[in-house]
Amino acid sequence: MQVLIADDQRDVRSALRLLLEHQAEDCIIIEAADSESLLADAAQRSPDIIIIDAELKGILLKNDPQSVRSFQDVIAELRVLCPDARIVALTSRPDLHKLTEGSRVDVLISKADPPEALLDAIQKLCC
């Protein structure tokens, strides 16, 4: 199983990598630090699972001039690039739940949830 982790915080990516590698020996982890590398890696590697931070660098949030595309646009592009991939969105902000509505993510998880919530979601998506 290939898992693409997209988060602009290196420590979050590392923690997710350790968590997933500990749970599944056959898990291949790909990391992306921004929306551009996420889309490039998704196109090149066709991951089974994509874990994306809803606040990923390069995603439009509240008219941020540094952002280049909306969360919905990124998810739509991922659906074209990897139509069979399961997409898990992570957020640290409760108000972003509305942002992800209608974006075609499979699961939305709070970063405040225990690690088991992510593992359970991935298990359900894979089976």
C-alpha positions as CSV (number, residue, x, y, z in Angstrom):
1,M,0.0,0.0,0.0
2,Q,1.3,3.4,-0.9
3,V,0.4,6.4,1.3
4,L,1.1,10.0,0.3
5,I,1.3,12.3,3.3
6,A,0.9,16.0,2.5
7,D,1.6,18.4,5.3
8,D,3.8,21.5,5.4
9,Q,5.0,20.6,8.9
10,R,7.9,18.2,8.9
11,D,7.2,17.0,12.4
12,V,3.7,16.1,11.5
13,R,4.8,14.2,8.4
14,S,7.4,12.3,10.4
15,A,4.9,11.4,13.1
16,L,2.4,10.1,10.6
17,R,5.2,8.2,8.8
18,L,6.2,6.5,12.1
19,L,2.6,5.7,13.0
20,L,1.8,4.1,9.6
21,E,5.1,2.2,9.3
22,H,4.6,0.8,12.7
23,Q,1.1,-0.5,11.8
24,A,1.8,-1.9,8.3
25,E,5.1,-3.4,7.2
26,D,4.2,-3.2,3.5
27,C,3.4,0.5,3.7
28,I,5.3,2.7,1.3
29,I,5.3,6.4,2.5
30,I,5.6,9.3,0.1
31,E,5.9,12.8,1.6
32,A,4.9,16.2,0.2
33,A,5.4,19.6,1.9
34,D,3.1,21.7,-0.4
35,S,0.2,21.5,-2.9
36,E,2.5,21.5,-5.9
37,S,4.6,18.5,-4.7
38,L,1.5,16.8,-3.6
39,L,0.0,16.9,-7.1
40,A,3.3,16.0,-8.8
41,D,3.8,13.0,-6.5
42,A,0.2,11.9,-6.9
43,A,0.5,11.9,-10.7
44,Q,3.8,10.1,-10.6
45,R,3.1,7.5,-7.9
46,S,-0.7,6.9,-7.9
47,P,-1.0,6.3,-4.1
48,D,-3.7,4.2,-2.6
49,I,-4.3,6.6,0.3
50,I,-3.7,10.4,0.4
51,I,-3.5,12.1,3.7
52,I,-3.8,15.9,3.2
53,D,-3.6,18.7,5.6
54,A,-6.6,21.0,4.9
55,E,-4.2,23.9,5.6
56,L,-1.4,22.7,3.3
57,K,0.9,25.4,1.9
58,G,-0.4,26.5,-1.4
59,I,-4.1,26.0,-0.6
60,L,-6.4,29.0,-0.5
61,L,-7.7,29.9,2.9
62,K,-9.5,33.2,3.5
63,N,-8.0,35.1,0.6
64,D,-4.3,34.4,1.5
65,P,-2.2,35.9,-1.2
66,Q,0.4,33.1,-0.8
67,S,-2.2,30.5,-1.8
68,V,-2.6,29.4,-5.3
69,R,-5.7,27.1,-5.4
70,S,-8.6,26.2,-3.2
71,F,-8.8,23.0,-1.1
72,Q,-11.7,21.9,-3.4
73,D,-9.6,22.5,-6.5
74,V,-6.7,20.4,-5.1
75,I,-9.1,17.5,-4.2
76,A,-10.7,17.7,-7.6
77,E,-7.3,17.5,-9.2
78,L,-6.4,14.5,-7.0
79,R,-9.6,12.8,-8.1
80,V,-8.6,13.2,-11.7
81,L,-4.9,12.1,-11.1
82,C,-5.8,9.2,-8.8
83,P,-9.4,8.3,-9.2
84,D,-9.1,5.1,-7.0
85,A,-7.2,6.8,-4.2
86,R,-8.9,7.3,-0.8
87,I,-8.4,10.8,0.5
88,V,-8.2,11.6,4.2
89,A,-8.2,15.3,5.2
90,L,-6.6,16.4,8.5
91,T,-7.4,19.7,10.1
92,S,-6.5,21.5,13.3
93,R,-9.2,24.0,13.0
94,P,-12.9,23.1,13.7
95,D,-14.1,25.9,11.3
96,L,-12.5,24.1,8.4
97,H,-15.0,21.3,8.5
98,K,-17.3,23.5,6.4
99,L,-14.4,24.2,4.0
100,T,-14.1,20.5,3.2
101,E,-17.8,19.9,2.7
102,G,-18.5,19.0,-0.9
103,S,-14.8,18.5,-1.6
104,R,-15.1,14.7,-2.1
105,V,-12.7,13.7,0.7
106,D,-13.5,10.3,2.0
107,V,-12.8,11.1,5.7
108,L,-12.1,14.3,7.7
109,I,-10.1,13.9,10.9
110,S,-9.1,16.4,13.5
111,K,-5.4,16.6,14.3
112,A,-6.6,16.7,18.0
113,D,-8.0,13.2,17.6
114,P,-6.0,10.3,19.0
115,P,-3.8,8.5,16.4
116,E,-6.2,5.5,16.5
117,A,-8.8,7.6,14.7
118,L,-6.6,8.0,11.7
119,L,-5.6,4.3,11.8
120,D,-9.2,3.2,12.1
121,A,-10.2,5.5,9.2
122,I,-7.5,4.1,7.0
123,Q,-8.4,0.5,7.9
124,K,-12.0,1.1,7.0
125,L,-11.1,2.7,3.7
126,C,-8.8,-0.2,2.7
127,C,-11.3,-3.0,3.5
